[in-house]
């Protein structure tokens, strides 16, 4: 039997680290424990209170 944990937060990473590099490291961590992650990962923009890629102005 397994259970699910919901993540709701931000991770602070160095300016020179890409979103893709973070995602790869995060997924490697999750999978190294035999776990599964299902969800989104995106860069947060505090000024826009959300996704950097958002089309909303």
PDB file as gemmi writes it, atoms N, CA and C in Angstrom:
CRYST1    1.000    1.000    1.000  90.00  90.00  90.00 P 1                      
ATOM      1  N   UNK A   1       0.837  -1.181   0.000  1.00  0.00           N  
ATOM      2  CA  UNK A   1       0.000   0.000   0.000  1.00  0.00           C  
ATOM      3  C   UNK A   1       0.884   1.247   0.000  1.00  0.00           C  
ATOM      4  N   UNK A   2       0.426   2.300  -0.649  1.00  0.00           N  
ATOM      5  CA  UNK A   2       1.182   3.546  -0.696  1.00  0.00           C  
ATOM      6  C   UNK A   2       0.250   4.715  -0.405  1.00  0.00           C  
ATOM      7  N   UNK A   3       0.842   5.861  -0.195  1.00  0.00           N  
ATOM      8  CA  UNK A   3       0.048   7.072   0.006  1.00  0.00           C  
ATOM      9  C   UNK A   3       0.641   8.190  -0.818  1.00  0.00           C  
ATOM     10  N   UNK A   4      -0.101   9.253  -1.002  1.00  0.00           N  
ATOM     11  CA  UNK A   4       0.365  10.390  -1.780  1.00  0.00           C  
ATOM     12  C   UNK A   4       0.569  11.590  -0.862  1.00  0.00           C  
ATOM     13  N   UNK A   5       1.609  12.367  -1.165  1.00  0.00           N  
ATOM     14  CA  UNK A   5       1.922  13.593  -0.458  1.00  0.00           C  
ATOM     15  C   UNK A   5       1.800  14.730  -1.463  1.00  0.00           C  
ATOM     16  N   UNK A   6       1.106  15.799  -1.120  1.00  0.00           N  
ATOM     17  CA  UNK A   6       0.967  16.957  -1.996  1.00  0.00           C  
ATOM     18  C   UNK A   6       2.006  17.996  -1.606  1.00  0.00           C  
ATOM     19  N   UNK A   7       2.756  18.476  -2.597  1.00  0.00           N  
ATOM     20  CA  UNK A   7       3.753  19.526  -2.381  1.00  0.00           C  
ATOM     21  C   UNK A   7       3.156  20.855  -2.808  1.00  0.00           C  
ATOM     22  N   UNK A   8       3.329  21.872  -1.980  1.00  0.00           N  
ATOM     23  CA  UNK A   8       2.868  23.203  -2.339  1.00  0.00           C  
ATOM     24  C   UNK A   8       3.866  24.200  -1.764  1.00  0.00           C  
ATOM     25  N   UNK A   9       4.823  24.603  -2.552  1.00  0.00           N  
ATOM     26  CA  UNK A   9       5.839  25.516  -2.060  1.00  0.00           C  
ATOM     27  C   UNK A   9       6.814  25.881  -3.161  1.00  0.00           C  
ATOM     28  N   UNK A  10       7.877  26.544  -2.792  1.00  0.00           N  
ATOM     29  CA  UNK A  10       8.909  26.980  -3.738  1.00  0.00           C  
ATOM     30  C   UNK A  10      10.265  26.485  -3.259  1.00  0.00           C  
ATOM     31  N   UNK A  11      11.148  26.258  -4.193  1.00  0.00           N  
ATOM     32  CA  UNK A  11      12.534  25.897  -3.894  1.00  0.00           C  
ATOM     33  C   UNK A  11      13.405  27.017  -4.442  1.00  0.00           C  
ATOM     34  N   UNK A  12      14.276  27.565  -3.607  1.00  0.00           N  
ATOM     35  CA  UNK A  12      15.195  28.607  -4.063  1.00  0.00           C  
ATOM     36  C   UNK A  12      16.448  27.941  -4.616  1.00  0.00           C  
ATOM     37  N   UNK A  13      16.793  28.287  -5.858  1.00  0.00           N  
ATOM     38  CA  UNK A  13      17.968  27.719  -6.519  1.00  0.00           C  
ATOM     39  C   UNK A  13      18.870  28.860  -6.984  1.00  0.00           C  
ATOM     40  N   UNK A  14      20.141  28.561  -7.294  1.00  0.00           N  
ATOM     41  CA  UNK A  14      21.055  29.602  -7.774  1.00  0.00           C  
ATOM     42  C   UNK A  14      20.570  30.212  -9.090  1.00  0.00           C  
ATOM     43  N   UNK A  15      20.885  31.485  -9.314  1.00  0.00           N  
ATOM     44  CA  UNK A  15      20.491  32.173 -10.547  1.00  0.00           C  
ATOM     45  C   UNK A  15      21.004  31.477 -11.802  1.00  0.00           C  
ATOM     46  N   UNK A  16      22.168  30.842 -11.699  1.00  0.00           N  
ATOM     47  CA  UNK A  16      22.747  30.221 -12.889  1.00  0.00           C  
ATOM     48  C   UNK A  16      22.248  28.796 -13.139  1.00  0.00           C  
ATOM     49  N   UNK A  17      21.321  28.313 -12.330  1.00  0.00           N  
ATOM     50  CA  UNK A  17      20.744  26.976 -12.533  1.00  0.00           C  
ATOM     51  C   UNK A  17      19.448  27.131 -13.323  1.00  0.00           C  
ATOM     52  N   UNK A  18      19.296  26.334 -14.361  1.00  0.00           N  
ATOM     53  CA  UNK A  18      18.089  26.409 -15.184  1.00  0.00           C  
ATOM     54  C   UNK A  18      16.946  25.618 -14.550  1.00  0.00           C  
ATOM     55  N   UNK A  19      15.747  25.945 -14.993  1.00  0.00           N  
ATOM     56  CA  UNK A  19      14.565  25.197 -14.559  1.00  0.00           C  
ATOM     57  C   UNK A  19      14.705  23.727 -14.953  1.00  0.00           C  
ATOM     58  N   UNK A  20      15.247  23.482 -16.141  1.00  0.00           N  
ATOM     59  CA  UNK A  20      15.440  22.108 -16.620  1.00  0.00           C  
ATOM     60  C   UNK A  20      16.431  21.341 -15.735  1.00  0.00           C  
ATOM     61  N   UNK A  21      17.527  22.000 -15.339  1.00  0.00           N  
ATOM     62  CA  UNK A  21      18.519  21.351 -14.471  1.00  0.00           C  
ATOM     63  C   UNK A  21      17.915  21.028 -13.115  1.00  0.00           C  
ATOM     64  N   UNK A  22      17.113  21.955 -12.568  1.00  0.00           N  
ATOM     65  CA  UNK A  22      16.448  21.684 -11.297  1.00  0.00           C  
ATOM     66  C   UNK A  22      15.487  20.509 -11.444  1.00  0.00           C  
ATOM     67  N   UNK A  23      14.695  20.525 -12.491  1.00  0.00           N  
ATOM     68  CA  UNK A  23      13.718  19.460 -12.719  1.00  0.00           C  
ATOM     69  C   UNK A  23      14.408  18.107 -12.818  1.00  0.00           C  
ATOM     70  N   UNK A  24      15.509  18.048 -13.562  1.00  0.00           N  
ATOM     71  CA  UNK A  24      16.261  16.798 -13.696  1.00  0.00           C  
ATOM     72  C   UNK A  24      16.757  16.305 -12.336  1.00  0.00           C  
ATOM     73  N   UNK A  25      17.314  17.222 -11.524  1.00  0.00           N  
ATOM     74  CA  UNK A  25      17.829  16.845 -10.201  1.00  0.00           C  
ATOM     75  C   UNK A  25      16.695  16.386  -9.281  1.00  0.00           C  
ATOM     76  N   UNK A  26      15.563  17.080  -9.335  1.00  0.00           N  
ATOM     77  CA  UNK A  26      14.415  16.725  -8.496  1.00  0.00           C  
ATOM     78  C   UNK A  26      13.872  15.344  -8.867  1.00  0.00           C  
ATOM     79  N   UNK A  27      13.675  15.119 -10.153  1.00  0.00           N  
ATOM     80  CA  UNK A  27      13.150  13.824 -10.607  1.00  0.00           C  
ATOM     81  C   UNK A  27      14.147  12.710 -10.298  1.00  0.00           C  
ATOM     82  N   UNK A  28      15.445  12.971 -10.471  1.00  0.00           N  
ATOM     83  CA  UNK A  28      16.461  11.966 -10.107  1.00  0.00           C  
ATOM     84  C   UNK A  28      16.352  11.605  -8.628  1.00  0.00           C  
ATOM     85  N   UNK A  29      16.168  12.608  -7.772  1.00  0.00           N  
ATOM     86  CA  UNK A  29      16.009  12.367  -6.333  1.00  0.00           C  
ATOM     87  C   UNK A  29      14.784  11.503  -6.053  1.00  0.00           C  
ATOM     88  N   UNK A  30      13.667  11.893  -6.638  1.00  0.00           N  
ATOM     89  CA  UNK A  30      12.419  11.147  -6.417  1.00  0.00           C  
ATOM     90  C   UNK A  30      12.571   9.694  -6.891  1.00  0.00           C  
ATOM     91  N   UNK A  31      13.068   9.525  -8.089  1.00  0.00           N  
ATOM     92  CA  UNK A  31      13.191   8.172  -8.653  1.00  0.00           C  
ATOM     93  C   UNK A  31      14.248   7.338  -7.946  1.00  0.00           C  
ATOM     94  N   UNK A  32      15.263   7.977  -7.369  1.00  0.00           N  
ATOM     95  CA  UNK A  32      16.302   7.220  -6.658  1.00  0.00           C  
ATOM     96  C   UNK A  32      15.740   6.533  -5.410  1.00  0.00           C  
ATOM     97  N   UNK A  33      14.583   6.998  -4.957  1.00  0.00           N  
ATOM     98  CA  UNK A  33      13.919   6.384  -3.814  1.00  0.00           C  
ATOM     99  C   UNK A  33      12.801   5.426  -4.240  1.00  0.00           C  
ATOM    100  N   UNK A  34      12.658   5.240  -5.549  1.00  0.00           N  
ATOM    101  CA  UNK A  34      11.614   4.355  -6.061  1.00  0.00           C  
ATOM    102  C   UNK A  34      10.239   5.010  -6.007  1.00  0.00           C  
ATOM    103  N   UNK A  35      10.211   6.336  -5.940  1.00  0.00           N  
ATOM    104  CA  UNK A  35       8.961   7.074  -5.865  1.00  0.00           C  
ATOM    105  C   UNK A  35       8.573   7.579  -7.251  1.00  0.00           C  
ATOM    106  N   UNK A  36       7.402   8.174  -7.332  1.00  0.00           N  
ATOM    107  CA  UNK A  36       6.887   8.730  -8.579  1.00  0.00           C  
ATOM    108  C   UNK A  36       6.395  10.147  -8.310  1.00  0.00           C  
ATOM    109  N   UNK A  37       6.690  11.088  -9.198  1.00  0.00           N  
ATOM    110  CA  UNK A  37       6.172  12.452  -9.091  1.00  0.00           C  
ATOM    111  C   UNK A  37       5.268  12.730 -10.272  1.00  0.00           C  
ATOM    112  N   UNK A  38       4.092  13.199 -10.014  1.00  0.00           N  
ATOM    113  CA  UNK A  38       3.165  13.601 -11.064  1.00  0.00           C  
ATOM    114  C   UNK A  38       2.694  15.010 -10.770  1.00  0.00           C  
ATOM    115  N   UNK A  39       3.013  15.929 -11.611  1.00  0.00           N  
ATOM    116  CA  UNK A  39       2.614  17.315 -11.399  1.00  0.00           C  
ATOM    117  C   UNK A  39       3.463  18.236 -12.238  1.00  0.00           C  
ATOM    118  N   UNK A  40       3.297  19.507 -12.006  1.00  0.00           N  
ATOM    119  CA  UNK A  40       4.022  20.495 -12.788  1.00  0.00           C  
ATOM    120  C   UNK A  40       5.181  21.107 -12.016  1.00  0.00           C  
ATOM    121  N   UNK A  41       6.121  21.623 -12.756  1.00  0.00           N  
ATOM    122  CA  UNK A  41       7.243  22.379 -12.204  1.00  0.00           C  
ATOM    123  C   UNK A  41       7.410  23.595 -13.105  1.00  0.00           C  
ATOM    124  N   UNK A  42       7.407  24.778 -12.522  1.00  0.00           N  
ATOM    125  CA  UNK A  42       7.574  25.988 -13.307  1.00  0.00           C  
ATOM    126  C   UNK A  42       8.289  27.045 -12.485  1.00  0.00           C  
ATOM    127  N   UNK A  43       8.887  28.010 -13.174  1.00  0.00           N  
ATOM    128  CA  UNK A  43       9.569  29.107 -12.492  1.00  0.00           C  
ATOM    129  C   UNK A  43       8.529  30.072 -11.939  1.00  0.00           C  
ATOM    130  N   UNK A  44       8.687  30.458 -10.698  1.00  0.00           N  
ATOM    131  CA  UNK A  44       7.767  31.358 -10.022  1.00  0.00           C  
ATOM    132  C   UNK A  44       8.241  32.787 -10.157  1.00  0.00           C  
ATOM    133  N   UNK A  45       7.335  33.698 -10.460  1.00  0.00           N  
ATOM    134  CA  UNK A  45       7.642  35.123 -10.547  1.00  0.00           C  
ATOM    135  C   UNK A  45       6.844  35.832  -9.463  1.00  0.00           C  
ATOM    136  N   UNK A  46       7.528  36.257  -8.396  1.00  0.00           N  
ATOM    137  CA  UNK A  46       6.864  36.873  -7.246  1.00  0.00           C  
ATOM    138  C   UNK A  46       6.057  38.103  -7.646  1.00  0.00           C  
ATOM    139  N   UNK A  47       6.556  38.882  -8.591  1.00  0.00           N  
ATOM    140  CA  UNK A  47       5.866  40.101  -9.011  1.00  0.00           C  
ATOM    141  C   UNK A  47       4.544  39.798  -9.699  1.00  0.00           C  
ATOM    142  N   UNK A  48       4.495  38.684 -10.391  1.00  0.00           N  
ATOM    143  CA  UNK A  48       3.271  38.299 -11.101  1.00  0.00           C  
ATOM    144  C   UNK A  48       2.483  37.259 -10.338  1.00  0.00           C  
ATOM    145  N   UNK A  49       3.006  36.841  -9.180  1.00  0.00           N  
ATOM    146  CA  UNK A  49       2.356  35.844  -8.326  1.00  0.00           C  
ATOM    147  C   UNK A  49       2.031  34.572  -9.107  1.00  0.00           C  
ATOM    148  N   UNK A  50       3.006  34.095  -9.838  1.00  0.00           N  
ATOM    149  CA  UNK A  50       2.743  32.860 -10.552  1.00  0.00           C  
ATOM    150  C   UNK A  50       3.799  32.507 -11.566  1.00  0.00           C  
ATOM    151  N   UNK A  51       3.360  31.764 -12.559  1.00  0.00           N  
ATOM    152  CA  UNK A  51       4.209  31.185 -13.573  1.00  0.00           C  
ATOM    153  C   UNK A  51       4.833  32.262 -14.446  1.00  0.00           C  
ATOM    154  N   UNK A  52       6.143  32.198 -14.665  1.00  0.00           N  
ATOM    155  CA  UNK A  52       6.845  33.139 -15.530  1.00  0.00           C  
ATOM    156  C   UNK A  52       6.295  33.080 -16.953  1.00  0.00           C  
ATOM    157  N   UNK A  53       5.882  31.913 -17.399  1.00  0.00           N  
ATOM    158  CA  UNK A  53       5.407  31.742 -18.766  1.00  0.00           C  
ATOM    159  C   UNK A  53       3.943  32.114 -18.944  1.00  0.00           C  
ATOM    160  N   UNK A  54       3.282  32.597 -17.902  1.00  0.00           N  
ATOM    161  CA  UNK A  54       1.875  32.935 -17.970  1.00  0.00           C  
ATOM    162  C   UNK A  54       1.638  34.053 -18.986  1.00  0.00           C  
ATOM    163  N   UNK A  55       0.559  33.974 -19.723  1.00  0.00           N  
ATOM    164  CA  UNK A  55       0.207  35.006 -20.714  1.00  0.00           C  
ATOM    165  C   UNK A  55      -0.558  36.152 -20.089  1.00  0.00           C  
ATOM    166  N   UNK A  56      -0.921  36.036 -18.832  1.00  0.00           N  
ATOM    167  CA  UNK A  56      -1.684  37.092 -18.174  1.00  0.00           C  
ATOM    168  C   UNK A  56      -0.781  38.279 -17.878  1.00  0.00           C  
ATOM    169  N   UNK A  57      -1.279  39.469 -18.059  1.00  0.00           N  
ATOM    170  CA  UNK A  57      -0.513  40.679 -17.771  1.00  0.00           C  
ATOM    171  C   UNK A  57      -0.842  41.193 -16.406  1.00  0.00           C  
TER     172      UNK A  57                                                      
END                                                                             
